[in-house]
Amino acid sequence: MDMEKPWTGRFTEATDRFVEAFTASVDFDQRLYQHDIAGSIAHAKMLAKVGVLSENEMQQIVAGLQVIESEIEQGQFIWRIGLEDVHMNIEARLTENIGSVGKKLHTGRSRNDQVATDIRLYLREQIDLIQTELKRLIGGLISVAERENATILPGFTHLQSAQPVTFGHHLLAWVEMLLRDRARLQDCRQRVNVLPLGAAALAGTTYPLDRYYTAELLGFAGVAENSLDAVSDRDFAIEFSAAAALLMMHLSRFGEELVLWSSAHFDFIDLGDAFCTGSSIMPQKKNPDVPELVRGKTGRVYGHLMGLLTLMKSQPLAYNKDNQEDKEPLFDTVDTLKGCLKVYADMIPGMSVKADKMLAAAKRGFTTATDLADYLVRKGVAFRDAHEIVGKAVRHCIEQSCDLSDLSLSVLQSFSAVIQADVHEVLTLQGSVAARNHFGGTAPAQVQAAAQRARVRLEAV
């Protein structure tokens, strides 16, 4: 019998060695050691406050836990699979170091509420770190948008040239998406920041715990109301994973544009050499591996979200061993998201913009056709008739291999007699974007104003 385990009193046989390894989580949950120790210190202080521990016992426990934290950080701690998880490894080491007083630490709690607390502490911390990288990325995009407020490129629908827009306006579209992602994470953090400790295994405890004091020590904004719910649900982790999946979707879509824009066929931008790789056989290649890999990693995060949803879907109350499977997908989602945000935040400020190539592309594809239709409407032509007139003019340009702006006044008037000399003002790309000078529009002045508003929103929290 392995007497190191805390639950061996009920058993007459030692755990099968394969089962021991199969059920252990210490290989991956040891990353929670700081949060486990912080929760244990707060628990010990609370037990002393309510008289379950003496002041001396509490001080011995706190000092012992601090020594263990130092051992782990210095690589001197020996993790043992036989002790199953991070919690029992730390508790066993505490008892080794300070004797039987260490056995009193677990009074009034269970590993069920302990692990739920650790995960919430961990996720709260990681959300804050993710928000730091996300803020850095958004700030970088705003800066480029301000710099490129008047740079013209074709706007696309169906990946076909549609209307001219400014590059700053285009980048601010991504800023809006990422600001919503930021708000979702902020909202998620509120539900993460609730203390489950004190729920014990599932029904609470007979000890006179002061859970609000523990919450205060650990910085939780609230205390879980129901002990069954506190230990058994992982919806806060699923909610985070859903927010992460949405954020990764936006990063992936942006990555797709970066890949297209950096290709020889678009040639709109140049990504820094530090963020690209070459080919082992084709010496001319400069591959946009960073945005490509972000696209790929998005599927990984989607998979973790589906895995966590499936993990929880059939569990009865309260805690079940299934929940051990929540950590690896959650940890990998956190790591993946932080890595993607960091590499984008590092890469975007150094992105070179090829304004001349963007402008040349905007001159192709009749991107001012809608402006011509709007011009006709202002002259009294019904919109559907204007649409038909401009369609015929575009077809003529296709046959003549020219652009609308290349047509003479007399040729334009052959399509509609209401067209006057002022038509060429709306057929220029600059005139087209400048005309959209309203809130949310693509005009350079609006881009500058929108960038300033975005920066204020970014700094608001």
Phi, psi and omega per residue, in radians:
M1 nan 2.267 3.084
D2 -1.467 1.742 -3.031
M3 -1.359 -0.048 3.089
E4 -1.225 -0.428 -3.098
K5 -1.241 2.554 -3.045
P6 -1.404 -0.157 -3.008
W7 -2.063 0.323 -2.978
T8 -1.326 -0.193 -3.118
G9 -1.027 -0.541 -3.101
R10 -1.391 -0.314 -2.930
F11 -1.863 2.647 3.108
T12 -1.961 -0.150 3.111
E13 -2.186 2.578 3.068
A14 -1.245 2.676 3.104
T15 -1.145 2.347 3.045
D16 -0.971 2.397 -3.028
R17 -1.119 -0.634 3.089
F18 -1.200 -0.735 3.105
V19 -1.073 -0.675 3.119
E20 -1.015 -0.810 3.132
A21 -1.249 -0.641 -3.095
F22 -1.139 -0.639 -3.071
T23 -1.630 -0.159 -3.105
A24 -1.294 2.600 3.106
S25 -2.159 0.038 -2.985
V26 -1.120 -0.437 -3.140
D27 -1.082 -0.529 -3.131
F28 -1.994 -0.489 -3.098
D29 -1.481 -0.015 3.082
Q30 -1.124 -0.309 3.094
R31 -1.146 -0.216 3.117
L32 -1.532 0.169 -2.978
Y33 -1.028 -0.726 -3.132
Q34 -1.101 -0.710 -3.110
H35 -1.264 -0.642 3.103
D36 -1.140 -0.730 3.137
I37 -1.204 -0.733 3.111
A38 -1.059 -0.774 3.113
G39 -1.115 -0.658 -3.140
S40 -1.213 -0.684 3.098
I41 -1.106 -0.781 3.113
A42 -1.098 -0.707 3.134
H43 -1.103 -0.751 3.133
A44 -1.113 -0.735 3.130
K45 -1.131 -0.672 3.096
M46 -1.144 -0.734 3.121
L47 -1.070 -0.631 3.092
A48 -1.211 -0.663 -3.134
K49 -1.084 -0.660 -3.098
V50 -1.621 0.046 3.041
G51 1.530 0.161 3.092
V52 -1.356 -0.604 3.010
L53 -1.976 2.627 2.999
S54 -1.375 2.854 3.115
E55 -1.046 -0.711 3.139
N56 -1.132 -0.741 3.117
E57 -1.091 -0.740 3.132
M58 -1.087 -0.762 -3.123
Q59 -1.122 -0.681 3.090
Q60 -1.091 -0.758 -3.126
I61 -1.132 -0.814 -3.129
V62 -1.076 -0.801 3.130
A63 -1.095 -0.726 3.126
G64 -1.095 -0.710 3.110
L65 -1.161 -0.636 3.107
Q66 -1.164 -0.631 3.067
V67 -1.115 -0.747 3.140
I68 -1.101 -0.735 3.104
E69 -1.038 -0.707 3.099
S70 -1.140 -0.719 3.119
E71 -1.060 -0.762 -3.129
I72 -1.118 -0.797 -3.087
E73 -1.188 -0.453 3.111
Q74 -1.609 0.063 3.112
G75 1.293 0.359 -3.099
Q76 -1.726 -0.123 -3.079
F77 -1.459 2.386 3.121
I78 -1.788 1.970 3.101
W79 -1.456 2.307 -3.072
R80 -2.067 2.143 3.136
I81 -1.072 -0.581 3.141
G82 -1.043 -0.369 3.113
L83 -1.648 0.134 2.928
E84 1.272 -0.987 -2.951
D85 -2.533 3.105 -3.119
V86 -1.083 -0.618 -3.064
H87 -1.138 -0.875 -3.077
M88 -1.293 -0.517 3.059
N89 -1.087 -0.779 -3.126
I90 -1.215 -0.744 -3.128
E91 -1.131 -0.709 3.122
A92 -1.124 -0.726 3.120
R93 -1.140 -0.646 3.105
L94 -1.066 -0.763 3.132
T95 -1.155 -0.657 3.067
E96 -1.042 -0.689 -3.037
N97 -1.393 -0.703 -3.010
I98 -2.077 0.035 3.077
G99 1.479 -2.711 -2.983
S100 -1.123 -0.359 3.083
V101 -1.033 -0.579 3.130
G102 -1.079 -0.468 -3.138
K103 -1.260 -0.266 -3.126
K104 -1.434 -0.227 -3.066
L105 -1.052 -0.598 -3.021
H106 -1.436 0.066 3.114
T107 -1.046 2.255 3.060
G108 1.366 0.223 3.080
R109 -2.541 2.926 3.104
S110 -2.267 2.845 3.020
R111 -1.117 -0.365 3.135
N112 -1.132 -0.875 3.113
D113 -1.384 -0.398 3.115
Q114 -1.169 -0.832 -3.113
V115 -1.221 -0.613 3.095
A116 -1.097 -0.654 3.093
T117 -1.173 -0.794 -3.134
D118 -1.020 -0.777 -3.104
I119 -1.137 -0.698 3.121
R120 -1.155 -0.724 3.080
L121 -1.067 -0.783 3.139
Y122 -1.086 -0.851 -3.047
L123 -1.198 -0.650 3.076
R124 -1.027 -0.790 3.116
E125 -1.100 -0.760 -3.086
Q126 -1.219 -0.622 3.064
I127 -1.047 -0.718 3.118
D128 -1.110 -0.710 3.116
L129 -1.176 -0.696 3.102
I130 -1.107 -0.727 3.129
Q131 -1.084 -0.596 3.110
T132 -1.102 -0.805 3.130
E133 -1.197 -0.671 3.131
L134 -1.127 -0.720 3.099
K135 -1.086 -0.694 3.137
R136 -1.120 -0.722 3.113
L137 -1.141 -0.801 -3.137
I138 -1.080 -0.747 3.112
G139 -1.052 -0.691 3.103
G140 -1.128 -0.721 3.117
L141 -1.136 -0.698 3.118
I142 -1.093 -0.733 -3.133
S143 -1.090 -0.764 3.114
V144 -1.151 -0.684 3.127
A145 -1.074 -0.724 3.102
E146 -1.110 -0.736 -3.122
R147 -1.159 -0.605 -3.064
E148 -1.879 0.589 -3.042
N149 -1.124 -0.450 -3.097
A150 -1.957 0.048 3.132
T151 -1.257 2.198 -3.043
I152 -1.744 2.380 3.015
L153 -2.499 2.861 3.091
P154 -1.270 2.332 2.925
G155 -1.476 2.572 -3.026
F156 -2.091 2.558 2.760
T157 -2.284 2.456 -3.055
H158 1.011 0.408 -3.063
L159 1.041 0.418 3.036
Q160 -1.939 2.527 3.131
S161 -0.994 2.256 -3.055
A162 -2.052 -1.234 3.123
Q163 -2.493 2.644 3.097
P164 -1.236 2.454 3.052
V165 -2.364 2.942 3.033
T166 -1.615 2.568 -3.111
F167 -1.109 -0.620 3.079
G168 -1.044 -0.729 3.117
H169 -1.104 -0.732 3.134
H170 -1.067 -0.807 -3.132
L171 -1.145 -0.597 3.129
L172 -1.191 -0.365 3.015
A173 -1.100 -0.720 3.087
W174 -1.187 -0.617 3.092
V175 -1.044 -0.763 3.131
E176 -1.054 -0.769 3.135
M177 -1.087 -0.772 -3.102
L178 -1.230 -0.556 3.058
L179 -1.144 -0.643 3.062
R180 -1.160 -0.684 3.071
D181 -1.058 -0.709 3.126
R182 -1.093 -0.728 3.122
A183 -1.144 -0.659 3.110
R184 -1.100 -0.730 3.113
L185 -1.144 -0.678 3.094
Q186 -1.088 -0.722 -3.140
D187 -1.174 -0.750 3.112
C188 -1.042 -0.706 -3.098
R189 -1.031 -0.567 3.127
Q190 -1.070 -0.692 -3.129
R191 -1.407 -0.409 3.020
V192 -1.224 -0.606 -2.951
N193 -1.448 0.922 3.130
V194 -2.249 2.313 -3.045
L195 -1.460 2.114 3.027
P196 -1.593 -0.295 -3.045
L197 -1.035 2.352 -3.051
G198 1.903 -0.262 3.049
A199 -1.267 -0.329 -3.106
A200 1.021 -2.462 -3.053
A201 -1.206 -0.756 3.117
L202 -2.954 -0.370 -2.953
A203 -2.050 0.144 -3.020
G204 1.500 -2.864 -3.064
T205 -2.492 2.807 3.122
T206 -1.471 -0.138 3.141
Y207 -1.387 2.628 -3.066
P208 -1.421 1.125 -3.064
L209 -1.186 2.578 3.004
D210 -1.924 1.516 -3.027
R211 -1.193 -0.521 3.123
Y212 -1.199 -0.567 3.081
Y213 -1.190 -0.742 3.083
T214 -1.058 -0.757 3.123
A215 -1.070 -0.710 3.112
E216 -1.092 -0.756 -3.139
L217 -1.100 -0.624 -3.067
L218 -1.666 -0.005 3.096
G219 1.345 0.357 3.087
F220 -1.386 2.501 -3.117
A221 -1.420 -0.326 -3.114
G222 -2.725 3.063 -3.123
V223 -2.105 2.376 3.133
A224 -1.030 2.293 -3.036
E225 -1.329 -0.598 -2.992
N226 -2.146 2.203 -3.035
S227 -1.160 -0.629 3.114
L228 -1.115 -0.832 3.141
D229 -1.120 -0.684 -3.042
A230 -1.030 -0.654 -3.054
V231 -1.664 -0.258 -2.902
S232 -1.891 -0.378 -3.060
D233 -1.764 2.611 3.073
R234 -2.195 0.525 -3.111
D235 -1.110 -0.485 3.112
F236 -1.142 -0.631 3.097
A237 -1.259 -0.645 3.095
I238 -1.181 -0.714 3.104
E239 -1.070 -0.752 3.074
F240 -1.051 -0.781 -3.116
S241 -1.106 -0.601 3.088
A242 -1.182 -0.758 3.084
A243 -1.096 -0.684 3.114
A244 -1.132 -0.694 3.137
A245 -1.122 -0.719 3.083
L246 -1.112 -0.756 3.116
L247 -1.110 -0.745 3.108
M248 -1.138 -0.606 3.079
M249 -1.050 -0.756 3.108
H250 -1.144 -0.735 3.110
L251 -1.107 -0.624 3.138
S252 -1.204 -0.760 3.109
R253 -1.093 -0.746 3.095
F254 -1.108 -0.686 3.103
G255 -1.068 -0.665 3.104
E256 -1.070 -0.713 3.108
E257 -1.177 -0.694 3.107
L258 -1.064 -0.680 3.106
V259 -1.129 -0.811 3.130
L260 -1.112 -0.854 -3.074
W261 -1.085 -0.543 -3.101
S262 -1.534 -0.053 3.124
S263 -1.305 2.794 -3.141
A264 -1.134 -0.432 -3.088
H265 -1.336 -0.598 3.039
F266 -1.612 -0.985 3.113
D267 1.004 0.723 -3.126
F268 -1.499 -0.549 -3.051
I269 -2.414 2.913 3.010
D270 -2.318 2.125 3.087
L271 -1.477 2.549 -3.108
G272 -1.025 2.544 -3.131
D273 -0.981 -0.534 -3.100
A274 -1.174 -0.245 -3.089
F275 -2.004 0.267 3.139
C276 -2.287 2.885 3.076
T277 -2.270 2.966 3.123
G278 -1.893 -3.034 3.141
S279 -1.853 2.552 3.122
S280 -1.306 -0.250 -3.079
I281 -2.206 -0.480 -3.085
M282 -1.896 1.808 -2.993
P283 -1.171 -0.281 -3.087
Q284 -1.482 -0.189 -2.952
K285 -1.326 2.488 2.944
K286 -2.351 1.758 -2.967
N287 -1.624 2.339 3.132
P288 -1.420 1.134 -3.019
D289 -1.108 -0.563 -3.090
V290 -1.098 -0.998 3.121
P291 -1.123 -0.533 3.085
E292 -1.123 -0.754 -3.111
L293 -1.215 -0.595 3.060
V294 -1.083 -0.722 3.052
R295 -0.981 -0.796 -3.123
G296 -1.153 -0.729 -3.112
K297 -1.184 -0.353 3.096
T298 -1.064 -0.735 3.093
G299 -1.083 -0.579 3.101
R300 -1.098 -0.781 3.137
V301 -1.191 -0.692 3.053
Y302 -0.985 -0.757 -3.124
G303 -1.079 -0.702 3.127
H304 -1.142 -0.669 3.101
L305 -1.072 -0.812 3.135
M306 -1.142 -0.621 3.119
G307 -1.118 -0.745 -3.134
L308 -1.210 -0.688 3.078
L309 -1.067 -0.760 -3.140
T310 -1.180 -0.658 3.116
L311 -0.978 -0.712 -3.013
M312 -1.579 -0.259 -2.850
K313 -1.170 -0.391 -3.054
S314 -2.135 0.261 -3.065
Q315 -1.477 2.217 2.991
P316 -1.352 2.817 3.048
L317 -1.253 2.465 0.158
A318 -1.949 -1.887 -3.065
Y319 -1.232 2.485 3.035
N320 -2.329 2.686 -3.112
K321 -1.075 -0.377 3.076
D322 -0.847 -0.635 -3.006
N323 -1.160 -0.194 3.012
Q324 -1.074 -0.445 -3.106
E325 -1.396 0.073 3.138
D326 -1.408 -0.388 -2.922
K327 -1.359 -0.834 -3.076
E328 -1.065 -0.807 3.077
P329 -1.133 -0.634 3.116
L330 -1.158 -0.802 3.140
F331 -1.059 -0.760 -3.092
D332 -1.220 -0.602 3.062
T333 -1.072 -0.800 3.114
V334 -1.044 -0.866 -3.099
D335 -1.089 -0.755 -3.118
T336 -1.123 -0.817 -3.108
L337 -1.114 -0.789 3.130
K338 -1.069 -0.738 -3.131
G339 -1.116 -0.755 -3.134
C340 -1.144 -0.737 3.128
L341 -1.134 -0.741 -3.116
K342 -1.090 -0.804 -3.070
V343 -1.209 -0.602 3.060
Y344 -1.193 -0.764 -3.133
A345 -1.089 -0.582 3.083
D346 -1.293 -0.610 -2.986
M347 -1.432 -0.716 -2.966
I348 -1.066 -0.790 -3.099
P349 -1.030 -0.495 -3.119
G350 -1.623 0.099 -3.141
M351 -1.183 2.250 3.096
S352 -1.568 2.323 -3.115
V353 -1.832 2.212 -3.139
K354 -1.706 1.449 -3.022
A355 -1.068 -0.622 -3.120
D356 -1.155 -0.664 3.128
K357 -1.228 -0.660 3.093
M358 -1.100 -0.782 -3.123
L359 -1.105 -0.730 3.133
A360 -1.108 -0.680 3.124
A361 -1.169 -0.618 -3.134
A362 -1.193 -0.410 3.129
K363 -1.356 -0.230 3.097
R364 -1.718 2.630 3.040
G365 1.571 0.168 3.025
F366 1.001 0.853 -3.044
T367 -1.253 -0.198 3.104
T368 -1.729 0.224 -3.114
A369 -1.056 -0.707 3.132
T370 -1.145 -0.602 3.098
D371 -1.104 -0.677 3.105
L372 -1.148 -0.706 3.099
A373 -1.100 -0.755 3.108
D374 -1.087 -0.648 3.102
Y375 -1.049 -0.789 3.139
L376 -1.117 -0.680 3.115
V377 -1.086 -0.730 3.116
R378 -1.122 -0.392 3.098
K379 -1.535 0.062 3.075
G380 1.799 0.030 3.134
V381 -1.435 2.357 3.070
A382 -1.070 2.533 -3.020
F383 -1.029 -0.747 -3.112
R384 -1.115 -0.612 3.078
D385 -1.215 -0.708 3.112
A386 -1.078 -0.702 3.105
H387 -1.020 -0.761 -3.133
E388 -1.157 -0.731 -3.129
I389 -1.086 -0.817 -3.105
V390 -1.180 -0.635 3.087
G391 -1.009 -0.705 3.110
K392 -1.185 -0.668 3.124
A393 -1.137 -0.692 3.109
V394 -1.126 -0.735 3.127
R395 -1.074 -0.674 3.092
H396 -1.086 -0.735 3.141
C397 -1.121 -0.679 3.115
I398 -1.074 -0.750 -3.141
E399 -1.161 -0.558 -3.095
Q400 -1.690 -0.009 -3.140
S401 0.977 0.869 3.114
C402 -2.429 3.090 3.131
D403 -1.858 2.841 3.109
L404 -0.987 -0.666 -3.116
S405 -1.199 -0.268 3.124
D406 -1.470 -0.248 -3.064
L407 -1.297 2.439 3.101
S408 -1.291 2.860 -3.138
L409 -1.055 -0.712 -3.105
S410 -1.130 -0.656 3.115
V411 -1.183 -0.737 3.119
L412 -1.096 -0.680 -3.133
Q413 -1.206 -0.341 3.077
S414 -1.195 -0.319 3.092
F415 -1.623 -0.487 3.102
S416 -2.797 2.251 -3.099
A417 -1.255 -0.263 -3.097
V418 -1.378 -0.173 -3.108
I419 -1.272 2.293 -3.132
Q420 -2.109 -3.100 -3.062
A421 -1.106 -0.439 -3.128
D422 -1.247 -0.056 -3.102
V423 -1.074 -0.570 -3.066
H424 -1.195 -0.306 3.077
E425 -1.170 -0.566 -3.124
V426 -1.579 -0.231 -3.122
L427 -1.541 -0.101 3.050
T428 -1.461 2.623 3.138
L429 -1.121 -0.718 -3.133
Q430 -1.108 -0.727 3.115
G431 -1.149 -0.624 -3.138
S432 -1.098 -0.857 -3.105
V433 -1.271 -0.611 -3.139
A434 -1.158 -0.517 -3.116
A435 -1.212 -0.363 -3.126
R436 -1.607 0.974 -3.026
N437 -1.708 1.149 3.109
H438 -2.405 2.910 -3.131
F439 -0.954 2.162 -3.121
G440 1.535 -0.032 -3.108
G441 -1.493 3.089 -3.008
T442 -1.684 -0.005 3.139
A443 -1.052 2.498 -3.101
P444 -0.891 -0.726 -3.137
A445 -1.117 -0.662 3.114
Q446 -1.219 -0.613 3.098
V447 -1.098 -0.786 3.114
Q448 -1.053 -0.786 -3.138
A449 -1.137 -0.723 3.141
A450 -1.151 -0.670 3.117
A451 -1.116 -0.701 3.114
Q452 -1.134 -0.719 3.107
R453 -1.126 -0.704 3.141
A454 -1.112 -0.664 -3.140
R455 -1.181 -0.634 3.084
V456 -1.132 -0.743 3.115
R457 -1.136 -0.628 -3.132
L458 -1.136 -0.637 -3.099
E459 -1.532 -0.087 -3.020
A460 -1.188 -0.499 -3.090
V461 -2.104 nan nan
